[in-house]
């Protein structure tokens, strides 16, 4: 009988911390069973001034809520966009001595790609191969089985802030989780990539699709083409800016502004019904007295900020077209702000693209609570983590087959990259 393993996924957002715990079996077809999940609203832990001591208490409370009765063997953490830097590097090559390309060769050239010099205080957290080169043949999607003397790869790199990662590891150790190599796997993924994995289907990734995750503090953008990510970026604005705009515009308290956004918010004035335009909405002023706000004025305030989001997105799309020759053909919206009524209509009208709201679809039989737009990142982290662990196990089985071959090549060609 196949032995099960455990994994915990931790999504540290700007307004909440979410965790999910799953068992999985990776013998044959990978089977996944989500056992528990929970989240804590914790707005004081956000931004560059993150409080790791308070965060550790939140993580411990999350696991107490889930009543976990066994040690987590593997942990995967989402790295929010302010701690991630991404760039596209072209060629990294290895010599393979005139032979058919096997999976071991592909694994080795990807390891060689890790030898680049990282920016200061950064480390590689993810390498995504874009295209391969086989001798002088460029832009090969899958070189497996081709004959070659040399194999190269053009890869998409994600760098994480080393200081943040080390503090994160220490916090998790203090919370009783395994982050050391001898106790299990500790994995890190960019949150934007995890969200995309959760909400995109295989057919969508084949096309040029953008995933926009609008959370409380950030707007994360990831663009896919041909099954691979080609670009990502972050705008340091989100739902909190909508709340602050309402609070300042109408001189109401932050709690009142948040309630107005949740209960009466709409993405654009064109979406208002005629009978709702002059609807009077009750609100509380900052000094405690009550007031009334006309709904059309509220929606105009929200729409003004959304227009800023859209202008930034349009600029990013143009940048991708100019640098990669890719035109985005569709969009998927996720994250807390994606719950704003008619937001997909607003984005469709401005961007002239098909737009849909994306809920997690990467795992089957999701429990209630993990099937909503606000759970895209933590669900994607589970998927990414289990996929990575399964790949590492399969790769480990095959590494010894060509070890004698590489030892001989290194003796003959000492300048070859070590893999």
RODRENFI-436696 format. One line per field, with one value per residue (C-alpha): residue number from 1; x, y, z. Coordinates in nm, 3 decimals, always signed. Layout:
num: (NUM|...)
c1: (X|...)
c2: (Y|...)
c3: (Z|...)
//
This chain:
num: (1|2|3|4|5|6|7|8|9|10|11|12|13|14|15|16|17|18|19|20|21|22|23|24|25|26|27|28|29|30|31|32|33|34|35|36|37|38|39|40|41|42|43|44|45|46|47|48|49|50|51|52|53|54|55|56|57|58|59|60|61|62|63|64|65|66|67|68|69|70|71|72|73|74|75|76|77|78|79|80|81|82|83|84|85|86|87|88|89|90|91|92|93|94|95|96|97|98|99|100|101|102|103|104|105|106|107|108|109|110|111|112|113|114|115|116|117|118|119|120|121|122|123|124|125|126|127|128|129|130|131|132|133|134|135|136|137|138|139|140|141|142|143|144|145|146|147|148|149|150|151|152|153|154|155|156|157|158|159|160|161|162|163|164|165|166|167|168|169|170|171|172|173|174|175|176|177|178|179|180|181|182|183|184|185|186|187|188|189|190|191|192|193|194|195|196|197|198|199|200|201|202|203|204|205|206|207|208|209|210|211|212|213|214|215|216|217|218|219|220|221|222|223|224|225|226|227|228|229|230|231|232|233|234|235|236|237|238|239|240|241|242|243|244|245|246|247|248|249|250|251|252|253|254|255|256|257|258|259|260|261|262|263|264|265|266|267|268|269|270|271|272|273|274|275|276|277|278|279|280|281|282|283|284|285|286|287|288|289|290|291|292|293|294|295|296|297|298|299|300|301|302|303|304|305|306|307|308|309|310|311|312|313|314|315|316|317|318|319|320|321|322|323|324|325|326|327|328|329|330|331|332|333|334|335|336|337|338|339|340|341|342|343|344|345|346|347|348|349|350|351|352|353|354|355|356|357|358|359|360|361|362|363|364|365|366|367|368|369|370|371|372|373|374|375|376|377|378|379|380|381|382|383|384|385|386|387|388|389|390|391|392|393|394|395|396|397|398|399|400|401|402|403|404|405|406|407|408|409|410|411|412|413|414|415|416|417|418|419)
c1: (+0.000|+0.137|+0.252|+0.088|+0.279|+0.165|+0.203|+0.103|+0.048|+0.078|-0.044|+0.061|-0.142|-0.172|-0.500|-0.516|-0.306|-0.448|-0.332|-0.436|-0.323|-0.336|-0.232|-0.109|+0.016|+0.271|+0.296|+0.151|-0.111|-0.080|-0.381|-0.452|-0.691|-0.732|-0.776|-0.823|-0.796|-0.834|-0.759|-0.717|-0.798|-0.480|-0.433|-0.155|+0.082|+0.147|+0.382|+0.756|+0.728|+0.603|+0.600|+0.745|+0.682|+0.311|+0.305|+0.443|+0.159|-0.094|+0.055|+0.046|-0.317|-0.403|-0.267|-0.438|-0.767|-0.712|-0.641|-0.347|-0.236|+0.078|+0.398|+0.395|+0.651|+0.655|+0.581|+0.516|+0.497|+0.379|+0.616|+0.423|+0.519|+0.708|+0.967|+0.993|+1.191|+1.150|+1.347|+1.395|+1.743|+1.820|+2.068|+2.236|+2.413|+2.571|+2.751|+2.597|+2.853|+2.637|+2.350|+1.974|+1.842|+1.699|+1.519|+1.848|+1.999|+1.706|+1.737|+2.109|+2.073|+1.813|+2.058|+2.326|+2.088|+2.097|+2.463|+2.386|+2.487|+2.186|+2.111|+2.228|+2.031|+1.835|+1.821|+1.657|+1.324|+1.191|+1.318|+1.061|+1.203|+1.064|+1.229|+1.522|+1.792|+1.936|+2.271|+2.169|+1.796|+1.626|+1.286|+1.234|+0.942|+1.035|+1.379|+1.325|+1.443|+1.623|+1.987|+2.235|+2.587|+2.468|+2.150|+2.049|+1.758|+1.605|+1.450|+1.223|+1.373|+1.203|+1.429|+1.327|+1.458|+1.708|+1.654|+1.280|+1.315|+1.552|+1.323|+1.031|+1.215|+1.299|+0.939|+0.815|+1.070|+0.948|+0.592|+0.693|+0.706|+0.981|+1.186|+1.520|+1.633|+1.672|+1.311|+1.119|+1.094|+1.057|+0.933|+0.872|+0.660|+0.566|+0.207|+0.115|+0.229|+0.035|-0.287|-0.251|-0.195|-0.512|-0.750|-0.622|-0.717|-0.467|-0.633|-0.621|-0.245|-0.192|-0.335|-0.206|-0.386|-0.338|-0.421|-0.490|-0.507|-0.634|-0.595|-0.610|-0.270|-0.139|-0.245|-0.047|-0.022|+0.098|+0.090|+0.104|+0.170|+0.227|+0.173|+0.448|+0.466|+0.639|+0.591|+0.483|+0.467|+0.300|+0.120|+0.124|-0.247|-0.557|-0.873|-0.723|-0.691|-1.060|-1.147|-0.920|-1.061|-1.415|-1.310|-1.136|-1.397|-1.689|-1.505|-1.631|-1.458|-1.252|-1.498|-1.788|-1.599|-1.528|-1.896|-2.003|-1.760|-1.875|-2.249|-2.310|-1.997|-2.018|-1.747|-1.893|-2.176|-2.285|-2.376|-2.614|-2.987|-3.176|-3.365|-3.037|-2.850|-2.981|-3.021|-2.919|-2.670|-2.620|-2.261|-2.072|-1.850|-1.501|-1.619|-1.910|-2.214|-2.429|-2.452|-2.593|-2.408|-2.563|-2.486|-2.385|-2.119|-1.989|-1.963|-1.784|-1.522|-1.466|-1.457|-1.190|-0.949|-1.037|-0.953|-0.605|-0.569|-0.676|-0.436|-0.148|-0.260|-0.282|+0.074|+0.195|+0.023|+0.194|+0.530|+0.481|+0.390|+0.691|+0.938|+0.797|+0.570|+0.274|-0.075|-0.290|-0.609|-0.808|-0.802|-0.892|-0.967|-0.921|-0.855|-1.079|-1.155|-1.275|-1.588|-1.686|-2.011|-1.975|-1.595|-1.555|-1.794|-1.590|-1.259|-1.409|-1.537|-1.205|-0.959|-1.175|-1.093|-1.293|-1.277|-1.398|-1.383|-1.145|-1.207|-0.968|-0.995|-0.650|-0.760|-1.067|-1.309|-1.219|-1.386|-1.623|-1.416|-1.131|-1.348|-1.379|-1.181|-1.008|-0.857|-0.687|-0.335|-0.340|-0.502|-0.243|+0.037|-0.084|-0.088|+0.256|+0.409|+0.283|+0.379|+0.731|+0.770|+0.650|+0.890|+1.184|+1.116|+1.101|+1.414|+1.603|+1.535|+1.702|+2.007|+2.238|+2.194|+2.434|+2.665|+2.958|+2.904|+2.920|+3.224|+3.408|+3.302|+3.420|+3.763|+3.792|+3.628|+3.693|+3.527|+3.183|+2.920|+2.889|+2.543)
c2: (+0.000|+0.343|+0.557|+0.896|+1.219|+1.546|+1.903|+2.240|+2.543|+2.887|+3.204|+3.522|+3.805|+4.172|+4.128|+3.759|+3.448|+3.127|+2.769|+2.435|+2.087|+1.788|+1.425|+1.298|+0.979|+1.001|+0.638|+0.616|+0.887|+1.150|+1.150|+1.448|+1.479|+1.818|+1.745|+2.088|+2.459|+2.782|+3.153|+3.446|+3.808|+3.986|+4.326|+4.440|+4.187|+4.327|+4.519|+4.564|+4.606|+4.254|+4.145|+3.793|+3.744|+3.817|+3.614|+3.311|+3.336|+3.350|+3.041|+2.846|+2.946|+2.834|+2.486|+2.465|+2.547|+2.265|+2.026|+1.872|+1.556|+1.479|+1.653|+1.832|+1.661|+1.933|+2.304|+2.535|+2.911|+3.177|+3.469|+3.791|+4.007|+4.278|+4.012|+3.862|+3.979|+3.816|+3.836|+3.643|+3.513|+3.349|+3.069|+2.823|+2.531|+2.197|+1.947|+1.601|+1.442|+1.351|+1.141|+1.126|+1.371|+1.198|+1.339|+1.331|+1.575|+1.813|+1.794|+1.869|+2.177|+2.314|+2.262|+2.437|+2.731|+2.782|+2.885|+3.247|+3.529|+3.646|+4.009|+4.124|+3.975|+3.756|+3.384|+3.172|+3.034|+2.909|+2.843|+2.794|+2.674|+2.871|+2.713|+2.483|+2.491|+2.179|+2.271|+2.546|+2.469|+2.731|+2.759|+2.387|+2.327|+1.969|+1.836|+1.487|+1.218|+1.457|+1.395|+1.667|+1.759|+2.044|+2.133|+2.483|+2.636|+2.984|+3.018|+3.247|+3.319|+3.415|+3.562|+3.589|+3.827|+3.619|+3.813|+3.766|+3.395|+3.330|+3.517|+3.317|+2.989|+3.091|+3.190|+2.853|+2.665|+2.854|+2.759|+2.390|+2.333|+2.148|+2.367|+2.181|+1.941|+1.642|+1.671|+1.740|+1.977|+2.352|+2.508|+2.866|+2.983|+3.333|+3.396|+3.528|+3.201|+2.995|+3.188|+3.132|+2.759|+2.739|+2.918|+2.838|+2.533|+2.362|+2.503|+2.858|+2.833|+2.736|+3.073|+3.417|+3.471|+3.715|+3.633|+3.939|+3.871|+4.181|+4.136|+4.374|+4.535|+4.429|+4.368|+4.071|+4.016|+3.695|+3.637|+3.289|+3.175|+2.821|+2.664|+2.875|+3.203|+3.473|+3.782|+3.893|+4.220|+4.380|+4.706|+4.804|+4.883|+4.678|+4.663|+4.878|+5.166|+5.137|+5.153|+5.453|+5.634|+5.597|+5.700|+6.017|+6.111|+6.098|+6.158|+5.829|+5.578|+5.295|+5.035|+5.223|+5.256|+4.882|+4.803|+5.036|+4.865|+4.515|+4.581|+4.850|+4.852|+4.823|+4.835|+5.117|+5.368|+5.216|+4.902|+5.091|+5.036|+5.364|+5.318|+5.274|+5.581|+5.816|+5.559|+5.704|+5.488|+5.517|+5.566|+5.673|+5.981|+5.966|+6.153|+5.920|+6.098|+5.939|+6.061|+5.955|+5.893|+5.877|+5.541|+5.687|+5.899|+5.591|+5.393|+5.682|+5.682|+5.307|+5.332|+5.604|+5.368|+5.076|+5.299|+5.345|+4.967|+4.923|+5.188|+5.009|+4.673|+4.821|+4.954|+4.608|+4.446|+4.691|+4.621|+4.246|+4.301|+4.524|+4.290|+3.942|+3.990|+3.848|+3.998|+3.901|+3.736|+3.683|+3.754|+3.578|+3.786|+3.645|+3.765|+3.950|+4.248|+4.008|+3.970|+4.330|+4.305|+4.363|+4.397|+4.151|+4.365|+4.679|+4.511|+4.361|+4.698|+4.879|+4.609|+4.467|+4.113|+3.816|+3.838|+3.585|+3.543|+3.261|+3.020|+2.737|+2.443|+2.280|+2.029|+1.806|+1.770|+2.098|+2.143|+2.433|+2.744|+2.655|+2.687|+3.068|+3.341|+3.448|+3.098|+3.084|+3.138|+2.882|+2.622|+2.693|+2.656|+2.305|+2.215|+2.367|+2.205|+1.856|+1.883|+1.990|+1.710|+1.450|+1.583|+1.579|+1.218|+1.105|+1.302|+1.151|+0.801|+0.882|+1.084|+0.785|+0.654|+0.901|+0.981|+0.792|+0.983|+1.326|+1.228|+1.142|+1.465|+1.679|+1.515|+1.584|+1.931|+2.089|+2.416|+2.259|+2.391|+2.163|+2.009)
c3: (+0.000|-0.094|+0.198|+0.236|+0.291|+0.440|+0.321|+0.464|+0.238|+0.393|+0.220|+0.399|+0.252|+0.341|+0.529|+0.620|+0.672|+0.524|+0.566|+0.417|+0.515|+0.279|+0.252|-0.083|-0.242|-0.523|-0.628|-0.978|-1.029|-0.758|-0.525|-0.299|-0.007|+0.162|+0.532|+0.685|+0.617|+0.807|+0.784|+1.020|+0.945|+1.051|+0.890|+1.122|+0.959|+0.615|+0.391|+0.427|+0.806|+0.867|+1.232|+1.231|+1.603|+1.562|+1.242|+1.429|+1.680|+1.395|+1.227|+1.554|+1.606|+1.252|+1.313|+1.650|+1.476|+1.230|+1.520|+1.340|+1.517|+1.314|+1.212|+0.878|+0.654|+0.389|+0.396|+0.098|+0.150|-0.091|-0.136|-0.185|-0.478|-0.289|-0.201|-0.551|-0.852|-1.192|-1.515|-1.838|-1.924|-2.253|-2.305|-2.069|-2.238|-2.159|-2.385|-2.417|-2.651|-2.951|-2.817|-2.793|-2.535|-2.229|-1.925|-1.736|-1.984|-1.942|-1.563|-1.590|-1.811|-1.570|-1.284|-1.489|-1.532|-1.156|-1.174|-1.265|-1.034|-0.834|-0.752|-0.408|-0.118|-0.360|-0.422|-0.690|-0.573|-0.907|-1.259|-1.535|-1.870|-2.163|-2.469|-2.541|-2.806|-2.966|-3.125|-3.372|-3.359|-3.143|-2.973|-2.917|-2.681|-2.585|-2.687|-2.544|-2.789|-3.028|-3.124|-3.024|-2.921|-2.701|-2.514|-2.402|-2.216|-2.194|-1.850|-1.653|-1.310|-0.987|-0.718|-0.354|-0.087|+0.117|+0.442|+0.426|+0.345|+0.639|+0.879|+0.743|+0.807|+1.163|+1.228|+1.101|+1.314|+1.620|+1.524|+1.521|+1.144|+0.957|+0.725|+0.736|+0.464|+0.698|+0.818|+0.499|+0.207|+0.249|-0.075|-0.180|-0.472|-0.590|-0.485|-0.830|-0.990|-0.734|-0.799|-1.174|-1.127|-0.917|-1.156|-1.507|-1.708|-1.940|-2.253|-2.117|-2.054|-2.417|-2.519|-2.419|-2.089|-1.802|-1.441|-1.224|-0.850|-0.668|-0.296|-0.001|-0.057|-0.399|-0.756|-0.893|-1.268|-1.434|-1.811|-1.964|-2.319|-2.445|-2.101|-1.940|-1.753|-1.956|-1.740|-1.395|-1.208|-0.907|-0.837|-0.471|-0.464|-0.391|-0.187|+0.090|-0.156|-0.245|+0.126|+0.185|-0.119|+0.014|+0.365|+0.242|-0.018|+0.224|+0.554|+0.697|+0.924|+0.772|+0.903|+0.749|+0.418|+0.421|+0.482|+0.199|-0.038|+0.058|+0.072|-0.189|-0.406|-0.784|-1.051|-1.265|-1.290|-1.622|-1.424|-1.194|-1.224|-1.266|-0.940|-0.749|-0.873|-0.605|-0.331|+0.007|+0.196|+0.571|+0.688|+1.000|+0.994|+1.145|+1.457|+1.517|+1.369|+1.100|+0.743|+0.406|+0.080|-0.265|-0.425|-0.762|-0.589|-0.407|-0.730|-0.908|-0.631|-0.670|-1.049|-1.042|-0.860|-1.089|-1.387|-1.239|-1.206|-1.566|-1.697|-1.525|-1.669|-2.019|-1.982|-1.876|-2.174|-2.409|-2.244|-2.297|-2.662|-2.727|-2.552|-2.616|-2.918|-2.723|-2.729|-2.430|-2.556|-2.235|-1.862|-1.540|-1.228|-0.879|-0.525|-0.281|-0.505|-0.777|-0.563|-0.648|-0.849|-1.226|-1.210|-1.498|-1.706|-1.635|-1.724|-2.041|-2.160|-2.105|-2.216|-2.499|-2.386|-2.259|-1.878|-1.625|-1.247|-1.155|-0.869|-0.774|-1.014|-0.985|-0.720|-0.729|-0.436|-0.269|+0.071|+0.124|+0.186|-0.048|-0.357|-0.346|-0.520|-0.198|-0.163|-0.503|-0.369|-0.087|-0.317|-0.587|-0.331|-0.245|-0.615|-0.683|-0.377|-0.451|-0.819|-0.721|-0.466|-0.716|-0.983|-0.738|-0.644|-1.007|-1.094|-0.801|-0.931|-1.261|-1.154|-1.116|-1.471|-1.634|-1.341|-1.497|-1.823|-1.653|-1.447|-1.769|-1.941|-1.649|-1.666|-2.037|-2.032|-1.686|-1.789|-1.827|-1.582|-1.281|-1.254)
//
